Structures are given as structure tokens and as C-alpha cells.
Amino acid sequence: MSQGNIRTLFKGATVITMDSAVPNFECGDVLVDGTRIADIASSLSVEDAEVIDASGKIIVPGLVDAHHHMWLGAMRRMMPDVDDLFAYIDVVAETIGKHYRPEDMHISTKLTAIASLDAGITTIIDACHSSRNPEHTDAALDALDNSGVRALHMVGTAMDKQASSAHLPDDLERLAARWNHDGGLVRVGLFGQLQRDWWQAARGLDMRILTEFIGDLSKLGPEFDGLLGADNIFNHCTRLPEETWKRLADAGVNVTVNPRSDALFGFDDDSFAYQQAVDHGLTPAIGIDLDTAFGSDMFGEMHALFSGQRFAMRNRRFRGEADVPAAITAKAVLEAATINGARAAGLDSQIGTLTPGKQADLIMLRTDGIAVFPVTNAIGTVVQAVERADVDTVMVAGQVRKRGGKLLGVDVEKLKADVTASRDHLFEAGNYNPPFFS
């Protein structure tokens, strides 16, 4: 028995495993032994285990946020209506981002991590395009490590013109030695865009490689043949030509999309990047992208994916297009938010499904809320009805991070004070006064 012989038995839950080889249970038990899922069955009798009454609740794998700029936590909903990418970059990078201190990096990342845990997100691919220097990177990684979330922190060049990237990619070796080891919740990868020499450095360290990719702004030509692989993550992937999709599919890369953010900026059209990825045999995951308009809420992303795909496909059908893909299902949406995200992070052998032997990353959802009961379809309830307030329990690698609807070990008032002070410093340093009502 592992982790000091700690065993936890969830009794009487509706269990959605997301593993085709492990059945779902309308009423079942889940046993966690140390950091791992030990057993799932209709009924388990176990000695020396803490028993949690899960009756009337739904247990699912922890949600995976497959793309999030966590360093933007202090800028929450600062630009809720923005639809101009370059105007956004001018504010986020040139006006405010260049003034980030390591402590601002730490507190923003901490806020995003803890808010994510509160919302049932147990794993995040942290797309950090603000790795100004090793001190900023260390501050972000320490925040992730202290929070208890599982994360893949992608180190990338800061966006403002004054930023230096002289420490990259050389700093990756130091980071890999410290963070990329078996058993740790936090790992490091490269936010490398299309810099092939940086890719080579990351691959030499067995790191995953993230590229933000919008068809109107970037091209992926034949010079990348032989350089793409399963360690690549391409985010957005909107309005790509067919030859690019074929190149990505042939290489078996990972694709992530951001249903709300891609709509906010007008990146996508009714070809719909998620659907294009599916049509080419890929398994797209979904992410939140940014806090400047949204926040740590994967339920919102699931709602947007379901609605967006159906809108796009029906628009194509009504327009007279033949052989339009079928409408998305609630199960496919939940796959995008769990196992597909785990696959993008390179963690599908460890998380993403409730499978005996895998890490115990799971969430337990209440169904007694006025907006939720009665439960007549379990997956539909999770995808369409449940919200952050219904997240009762969150467990990462067997450690409970939220219980009874309350975060454990978090001083929320201190966090609020620290984040507010950081935001106020950044606004003053950048001489920025965002409108409060408009």
C-alpha cells in the first residue's frame, strides 16, 4: 500500500469512467489506494479505508484544461469584449506584461491554479508566453508546485518587444533536470512556435512542444516534413488549408482548441477547427486560453464546444453542403475535456480516465442543485447542467484538494489581497486604467 497506507473508498456514486474497457456504474464504488485508483465495481468492501458517502453524486475523471495562459490571472476579465488580437497583445504584453515581476508571475499563476482546482480542473497545460527570464519561470513553477494541481508548464518567449529570449532554449536543460522526473505533478515543456532549432533542443530533453497556430497568420510548409510528431501540440488550428491538416494528421500531432476564445477573436469559421481535427483522425482537446475575458471554467468550454459545433455543422448543412459531419454528442465533448486533454499533455497512460492503476485524478459532482436534478442522463448532466458550484470533491494523485465544496488549505482572503495588490502595481506601472463598466 502506498502514500502512508492512505485508502479512500467512494461509496454509491454514479461513475463515468471514460474508459471503454471499464464499465460505467449507475451506482458503484471507487477505491483509491495512495496515489492511484485501485478498483471500481458495483460494490466494494474494504477495510482500513476512509469511506466517503457518494450517493446522489457523479464521479468523473478530473477535467483537463489543455491550453491556458496562467500568468494572466491578475488580468481577469480586463478585456471582456476584445476582438482584435493585436490590440490585445498591445495591452497584455506591451502595456502590462513588460512590468511583470517574478512575484506577479507567482501570484497570477497561483490564482489560476487554485481557481482551476475549485472548478474541477486537475490538469493544465500552462502556455506561458511570458518567460521573461529564469527567475520568472521559477516563480511560476513554484506556484504550480505549491498549489497541488497537475501541470505541464510550457516555457516561451515573452511577447513584448523589450523582452529578451537569450536564456532560451538553454534554460530548458536546467528546468528538465529539476522538474521532469517520475512522480512529480509539475513538468516542463517548450512553447516554441515554429523555431525548429528550439524544437531540436526540447526533443533532446524529451519535452513536449507547443505552437499557437492560426491559419491566417502562420504557414506550415514542406520544410516541416519529418519534424512533426506526437510530441507536438498545435493550438487554435483555425482556418487551415487542407494540405496543412493532412501534414498534421500524417504526423499524429496533438490539436487543442479554445471554444470561447477562438470565437471571441474571430479565429474560427464554420469549417470549425475541432471538427477538422476529428475529420482528419485526430483527437482534439479543449482549453480556456485566457483570463482577460473568461476564467477557470471548463464547463463553459464544454457548453461552447457543444453549441459551436452544432451551429457550424447545421449552417453548412442549411447552406446545401453535402456530407456534413454529424452533430457532436455530449460524450464527445466530455472526451475532449478529459482523455483528449490528457493525451495532448502526454499523460494519457496516467490520467484522463477512471482506470484501475491510473493516477487518482477525479472529481465528485453534486446533483442535488435546483438546476441539476433529476439525473436522467449522466453524461448529459455533467456536460450541460453541472457548474463550478456543484463540484463537491477534487482529488489529484490521491490528495484531496477540495472537499464538501470547500478548498482545503487555501487562505482565500490572503490570495485575494495578494492578487489585488499585484494587479494594482501592474496597472500603475503601465499607466493603465481599464474602464469599469464599458
C-alpha positions in Angstrom: 0.0 0.0 0.0 1.3 3.4 -0.9 1.3 7.0 0.4 1.3 6.1 4.1 -1.4 3.4 3.7 -4.0 6.0 2.8 -7.0 4.5 1.2 -10.3 6.2 0.3 -13.5 4.5 -0.7 -16.2 6.4 -2.6 -19.4 4.6 -2.0 -22.6 4.6 -4.1 -21.8 7.1 -6.8 -22.8 7.3 -10.4 -19.4 6.5 -12.0 -18.4 7.7 -15.5 -15.1 6.1 -16.3 -14.5 7.4 -19.9 -12.6 4.1 -20.5 -14.3 1.8 -23.0 -12.7 -1.2 -21.2 -14.1 -0.2 -17.7 -17.8 -0.1 -17.4 -19.8 2.9 -16.1 -21.9 2.3 -13.0 -25.3 3.9 -12.2 -24.4 3.1 -8.6 -20.8 2.0 -7.9 -17.8 2.3 -5.7 -14.3 3.7 -6.4 -11.3 2.7 -4.3 -8.2 4.9 -4.2 -5.1 3.5 -2.7 -2.3 6.0 -2.2 -1.9 8.0 -5.4 -3.8 5.5 -7.7 -7.2 4.1 -8.5 -7.2 0.6 -7.1 -10.6 -0.7 -8.1 -14.0 0.2 -9.5 -17.0 -2.0 -9.0 -20.7 -2.1 -8.3 -19.9 -2.7 -4.6 -16.6 -2.9 -2.7 -16.0 -3.9 0.9 -12.6 -2.6 2.1 -11.0 -2.5 5.5 -8.9 0.4 6.7 -10.2 2.9 4.2 -11.8 6.3 4.7 -15.4 5.9 3.4 -16.9 8.9 1.6 -20.7 8.7 1.0 -21.0 9.4 -2.7 -24.7 8.6 -3.1 -26.5 11.1 -5.3 -23.2 12.2 -6.8 -21.4 11.7 -10.0 -17.7 10.8 -10.2 -15.8 11.5 -13.4 -12.1 11.9 -14.3 -10.6 15.3 -13.4 -11.0 17.8 -16.1 -8.0 18.7 -18.3 -7.6 22.3 -19.4 -5.5 21.8 -22.5 -4.4 25.4 -23.1 -4.3 28.2 -20.5 -2.1 31.3 -20.2 -2.0 31.0 -16.4 0.2 34.1 -15.9 -2.8 36.3 -16.9 -4.6 35.5 -13.7 -4.3 39.1 -12.3 -5.8 40.5 -15.5 -9.2 38.6 -15.1 -11.9 39.9 -17.5 -9.9 43.1 -18.1 -10.8 42.9 -21.8 -14.1 41.1 -22.0 -15.1 42.4 -25.4 -11.8 42.4 -27.2 -11.9 41.0 -30.8 -8.6 42.4 -32.2 -5.6 40.2 -31.4 -3.0 42.9 -31.9 -4.9 45.4 -29.7 -5.0 42.6 -27.1 -1.3 42.0 -27.4 -0.5 45.7 -27.2 -2.3 45.9 -23.8 -1.4 42.5 -22.3 2.2 42.5 -23.4 3.4 45.9 -24.2 1.5 47.9 -21.6 1.3 45.5 -18.7 3.2 42.3 -19.3 6.6 44.0 -19.6 6.2 45.2 -16.0 5.7 41.7 -14.5 8.0 40.9 -11.6 8.6 37.3 -10.5 6.2 37.8 -7.7 3.5 38.9 -10.1 4.2 35.8 -12.1 3.9 33.7 -9.0 0.6 35.1 -7.7 -1.2 35.1 -11.1 -0.2 31.5 -11.7 -1.2 30.6 -8.2 -4.6 32.2 -8.6 -5.3 30.4 -11.8 -4.2 27.0 -10.4 -6.3 27.2 -7.3 -9.3 28.6 -9.2 -8.9 25.7 -11.6 -8.9 23.1 -8.8 -12.0 24.7 -7.3 -13.7 24.2 -10.7 -12.8 20.5 -11.0 -9.7 21.0 -13.3 -7.0 18.7 -12.1 -4.5 19.1 -15.0 -3.5 22.2 -17.0 -1.2 22.8 -20.0 0.2 26.1 -19.0 1.0 28.1 -22.2 3.4 30.6 -20.7 4.3 33.2 -23.3 5.9 35.4 -20.6 9.0 33.5 -19.6 11.0 36.7 -19.3 14.0 35.1 -17.5 14.8 32.1 -15.3 13.5 33.9 -12.2 10.1 34.5 -13.7 9.9 30.8 -14.8 10.9 29.6 -11.4 8.3 31.7 -9.8 5.5 30.3 -12.0 6.7 26.7 -11.4 6.9 27.1 -7.7 3.3 28.4 -7.7 2.2 25.4 -9.6 4.0 23.0 -7.4 2.6 24.6 -4.2 -0.9 24.6 -5.5 -1.3 20.8 -5.9 -2.6 21.0 -9.5 -1.0 18.7 -12.1 0.5 20.9 -14.8 2.7 20.9 -17.9 4.3 24.4 -17.9 5.3 25.4 -21.4 8.2 27.9 -21.3 8.1 30.5 -24.0 9.4 33.9 -25.1 7.6 36.9 -23.6 5.5 38.8 -26.2 6.6 42.4 -25.6 9.3 43.9 -27.8 11.6 44.7 -24.8 11.7 41.1 -23.7 14.9 39.0 -24.2 14.9 35.3 -25.1 18.6 35.0 -24.6 18.1 32.4 -21.8 16.2 30.1 -24.2 16.4 27.4 -25.2 19.5 26.8 -23.0 17.5 27.1 -19.7 15.4 24.1 -20.7 18.2 21.7 -19.6 18.2 23.2 -16.1 14.4 23.0 -15.9 14.2 19.4 -17.1 16.7 18.3 -14.5 14.7 19.9 -11.8 11.1 19.1 -12.8 10.9 16.3 -15.4 11.1 13.2 -13.2 8.8 10.4 -12.5 6.3 11.0 -9.7 6.1 14.8 -9.9 2.9 16.6 -10.7 4.6 19.5 -12.5 6.6 19.1 -15.7 8.1 21.5 -18.2 7.9 21.7 -22.0 8.6 24.3 -24.7 6.3 27.0 -26.1 8.4 27.0 -29.3 6.2 28.4 -32.1 7.9 27.3 -35.4 11.5 27.6 -34.2 13.0 24.4 -35.5 16.3 24.7 -33.6 14.4 25.2 -30.3 12.3 22.1 -31.2 15.5 20.1 -31.5 16.8 21.3 -28.1 13.4 20.3 -26.5 13.4 16.9 -28.2 16.8 16.2 -26.9 15.3 16.7 -23.4 12.2 14.6 -24.1 10.0 17.7 -23.8 6.7 18.4 -25.5 6.5 21.3 -27.9 3.6 23.8 -28.1 2.8 26.0 -31.1 0.0 28.5 -31.4 -1.2 28.2 -34.9 -3.8 30.4 -36.8 -4.0 29.8 -40.5 -4.3 33.5 -41.3 -1.0 34.3 -39.5 1.2 31.2 -39.9 2.1 28.7 -42.5 3.4 25.1 -42.1 5.2 24.2 -45.3 7.0 21.1 -46.5 10.1 22.2 -44.7 8.5 20.7 -41.6 8.0 17.3 -43.1 9.9 14.8 -40.8 10.0 17.4 -38.0 6.4 16.9 -36.7 5.4 14.2 -34.3 3.3 13.1 -31.3 5.2 15.4 -29.0 3.9 18.5 -30.9 0.8 20.3 -29.6 -0.8 22.8 -32.0 -3.3 25.2 -30.5 -6.2 27.0 -32.3 -5.6 25.4 -35.7 -8.2 27.7 -37.2 -8.8 28.3 -41.0 -6.0 25.9 -42.0 -5.8 24.7 -45.7 -6.3 21.0 -46.4 -2.6 20.4 -47.1 -1.8 21.6 -43.6 -4.4 19.4 -42.0 -3.0 16.5 -43.9 0.5 17.3 -42.7 -0.6 17.5 -39.1 -2.7 14.3 -39.3 0.1 12.3 -41.0 2.4 13.2 -38.2 -0.1 12.4 -35.5 0.3 15.7 -33.7 -1.9 16.9 -30.8 -4.5 19.6 -31.5 -6.1 21.8 -28.9 -8.9 24.4 -29.5 -10.4 27.0 -27.3 -14.1 27.2 -28.0 -14.8 30.6 -26.3 -11.6 32.3 -27.1 -11.5 31.2 -30.8 -14.9 32.7 -31.1 -14.0 35.9 -29.2 -11.2 36.8 -31.5 -13.0 35.5 -34.6 -10.2 33.0 -35.3 -12.6 30.2 -36.4 -15.3 29.9 -39.1 -17.8 27.2 -39.9 -15.1 24.8 -41.1 -14.6 24.6 -37.2 -11.1 23.6 -36.2 -12.3 21.0 -33.7 -14.3 19.2 -36.4 -11.5 19.5 -39.0 -9.2 17.7 -36.5 -11.8 15.0 -35.9 -12.3 14.6 -39.7 -8.6 14.0 -40.1 -8.4 11.3 -37.5 -7.1 13.4 -34.6 -8.4 13.7 -31.1 -8.8 17.4 -30.3 -8.7 18.7 -26.7 -10.2 21.9 -25.4 -8.7 24.7 -23.3 -9.8 28.0 -21.7 -6.9 30.1 -23.2 -7.1 33.4 -21.3 -8.4 35.0 -18.2 -8.6 38.5 -19.7 -12.1 37.6 -20.9 -13.0 34.4 -19.1 -11.7 32.4 -16.1 -11.0 28.9 -14.9 -14.2 27.2 -16.1 -14.1 24.1 -18.3 -17.9 23.7 -18.0 -18.2 26.9 -20.0 -15.8 25.5 -22.7 -17.9 22.3 -22.9 -21.1 24.3 -23.4 -19.4 26.4 -26.1 -18.0 23.3 -27.9 -21.3 21.6 -28.0 -23.2 24.7 -29.2 -20.4 25.8 -31.6 -20.0 22.5 -33.4 -23.8 22.1 -33.9 -24.1 25.7 -35.1 -21.3 25.3 -37.6 -22.4 21.9 -38.9 -26.0 23.0 -39.3 -25.0 26.2 -41.0 -23.1 24.1 -43.5 -26.0 21.7 -44.0 -28.5 24.5 -44.5 -26.2 26.1 -47.0 -26.5 22.9 -49.1 -23.2 21.3 -48.4 -23.2 17.5 -48.8 -21.7 15.0 -46.4 -21.7 17.4 -43.4 -20.3 15.8 -40.2 -22.9 14.6 -37.6 -23.8 16.8 -34.7 -21.4 16.4 -31.7 -22.5 14.3 -28.7 -22.2 15.1 -25.0 -19.9 12.1 -24.7 -17.5 13.5 -27.4 -17.5 16.8 -25.5 -16.6 15.1 -22.2 -13.8 13.2 -24.0 -12.4 16.5 -25.3 -12.3 17.8 -21.7 -10.7 14.6 -20.2 -8.9 11.9 -22.1 -8.1 14.0 -25.1 -6.5 16.7 -22.9 -4.5 14.0 -21.1 -3.3 12.7 -24.5 -2.2 16.2 -25.5 -0.2 16.5 -22.3 1.4 13.1 -22.9 -0.3 11.8 -19.8 -3.0 9.5 -21.2 -1.3 6.5 -19.6 -1.6 8.1 -16.2 -4.8 10.2 -16.2 -7.9 11.1 -18.2 -10.0 8.1 -17.4 -11.0 6.3 -14.3 -9.0 3.1 -14.8 -7.5 0.9 -12.1 -3.8 1.5 -12.0 -4.0 5.1 -13.2 -3.4 8.1 -11.0 -6.3 9.1 -8.8 -7.3 12.4 -10.5 -11.0 12.6 -10.1 -13.9 14.9 -9.2 -17.2 14.2 -7.4 -20.1 16.3 -8.5 -23.3 17.1 -6.6 -26.6 16.5 -8.3 -29.0 18.0 -5.7 -28.9 21.5 -7.0 -32.1 23.1 -8.4 -30.5 23.3 -11.9 -29.3 19.7 -11.9 -31.9 17.2 -10.6 -33.3 14.8 -11.6 -30.5 13.0 -13.3 -31.9 11.1 -16.3 -28.7 11.1 -18.4 -25.4 11.1 -16.5 -23.1 12.4 -19.2 -25.6 15.0 -20.4 -25.9 16.2 -16.8 -22.1 16.7 -16.5 -21.8 18.4 -19.9 -24.9 20.5 -19.9 -26.1 21.1 -16.3 -23.3 20.9 -13.7 -21.3 24.1 -12.9 -18.4 25.1 -10.6 -20.7 25.3 -7.6 -21.7 21.6 -8.0 -18.0 20.5 -7.7 -18.0 18.8 -4.2 -14.7 17.0 -4.1 -11.5 17.3 -6.2 -8.6 14.7 -5.9 -5.2 14.9 -7.6 -2.9 11.9 -7.3 -5.0 10.7 -4.3 -4.7 14.0 -2.5 -8.0 15.8 -1.7 -7.8 19.4 -2.8 -11.5 20.3 -2.3 -14.0 18.6 0.0 -17.6 19.4 0.7 -17.5 22.3 -1.8 -14.6 23.9 0.1 -10.9 24.3 -1.0 -8.5 22.8 1.5 -5.5 24.6 2.8 -6.2 27.8 0.9 -6.4 31.2 2.5 -8.8 32.8 0.0 -8.7 36.2 1.7 -4.9 36.4 1.6 -4.9 35.2 -2.0 -7.4 38.0 -2.9 -5.3 40.6 -1.2 -2.1 39.5 -2.9 -3.7 39.3 -6.4 -5.3 42.8 -6.0 -2.0 44.3 -4.9 -0.3 42.7 -7.9 -2.9 44.0 -10.3 -2.8 47.5 -8.9 1.0 47.5 -9.2 0.8 46.4 -12.8 -1.8 48.9 -13.7 0.2 51.7 -12.1 3.4 50.7 -13.7 1.8 50.5 -17.1 -0.3 53.7 -16.6 -3.3 51.6 -17.5 -6.9 52.4 -16.3 -9.3 49.9 -17.8 -13.0 51.0 -18.0 -15.0 49.6 -15.1 -18.4 49.5 -16.8 -18.0 49.7 -20.5 
